[in-house]
């Protein structure tokens, strides 16, 4: 799973702008300490660490990703389908 800012100008921002997580056996994942803002999130079957920070790779995912707004205090469960 990759969570990254909806604004392409922030894709190369310092640590914390883009997040990668792996699901557990039940398919659940959790992210915390996410800055408020508008993000794109997508579940993928395997992601290399270098891909998560590659602007060209993130641009390719943009149309398939789900938009997610993160507020100051938020706990929001979402369901994603793994993209191949």
C-alpha angles and dihedrals in degrees: 000000000000125000114190138161116276088223108082091208088069097052093094094042120130123281115314101038094095122038132193124196136174122218124238123238091283092053094252124136133178133204125186138182094037115165114242113263147089116304142175119226130190135171114224133182097244127344128198114225091239092055092060091064098039109108092204092053092047091049090055090055096047098093093049097043126098118239114236128184115208118200132194092274116022140154107173124163114211133183121223133184115222111250119215 
